[in-house]
């Protein structure tokens, strides 16, 4: 592990950068609406377009990285993210009506994101032969991701105090630094799965189909729960960012600090959830169920007219619930699918999480206009749906003493 610390540091910069590049825009969306005269729905699409293109390209980038190599996908993808940031920054700086060109820049950033962070996970797997070392490396990557969530609203608000489009300027700087670190520090050994790399597209799709045939119920449920949790998280962050300015008249770095509080609790709960889950799939199931129950409770009691203090408390409760559930979902994907199929399945899971990221802000923006009183009841209902799916669809079987075949289900279907 010690020999790979610089490789891991370089790879950990990617989820940190990707999270900052997307989430640090959330606290400045209301400011952007005033500066370029757009609606809340239009501003929400800046988050959505990034995620939509990533949803489409993530499975493709996973296949290409298996075929041609991880670094050959990661480095150009990071450069593309930087180019997208440059396009958005120049449009915001020079144009009187920059919205359409900013959206083009965000499209490019999303396309680059599809080949960056999702490919990091199998890259860490390639670096370590020992499962324990690989798990520790993945823990470092996840820590970087959650730290980015905590840091992003603070950094976004601070940068916007210089000039409102400064977060766009920061994106290419962060991207090019990560690209340089990966290029010079990451040394991925050649894959042991030579025959797998030589598979054509038809064989690749056939393998995915076969895996879903034997694992469809629990696998699709995990995908859906991951998407629901991201929908809830980005939905309430978008709403909280808006009402901090409109209802509580708070902006600037103070707003960023307040946005970071629920995320800080999410980060701590995520670390705790991963520790508690261990290797026990049955325990993972009940932690997912409990986490969603906690999130539903916090969200259900949020009211539009409550004090800011109580608002933050209940959002933090929801953050704890989401934080407990997420690492257990990740672990189920890892433990429930054999290594030969794991990279491909993980890419689909990541895509479903991006669906939630894409859908949350625009749907909440519409509800803010049409049915603001139902926002948190609806988010709580999403958590309850996740509880139901977990209880009925995720049913771990007792571990066998022998080795399972790559497509033999680890769960009851």
Protein Blocks (a to p, Z undefined) as FASTA:
>chain_A
ZZmmmmmmmmmmmmmmmmmmmmmmmmmmmmmmmmnopafklmmmmmmmmmmmmmmmmmmm
mmmmmmnojklmmmmmmmmmmmmmmmmmmmmmmpmblmlmmmmmmmmmmmmmmmmmmmmm
mmmmmmpmblklmmmmmmmmmmmmmmmmmmmmmmmmmmmmmpmklmmmmmmmmmmmmmmm
mmmmpccdddfklmlmmpcfklmmmmmmmmmmmmmmmmmmmmmmmmmmmmmmmmmmmmmm
mmmmmmnopghjllmmmmmmmmmmmmmmmmmmmmmnmmafklmmmmmmmmmmmmmmmmmm
pcfkbcfklmmmmmmmmmmmmmmmmmmmmmmmmmmpcfklmmmmmmmmmmmmmmmmmmmm
mmmmmmmmmmmmlmmmmmmmmmmmmmmmmmmmmccddddfbdcdfklcfbdZZ
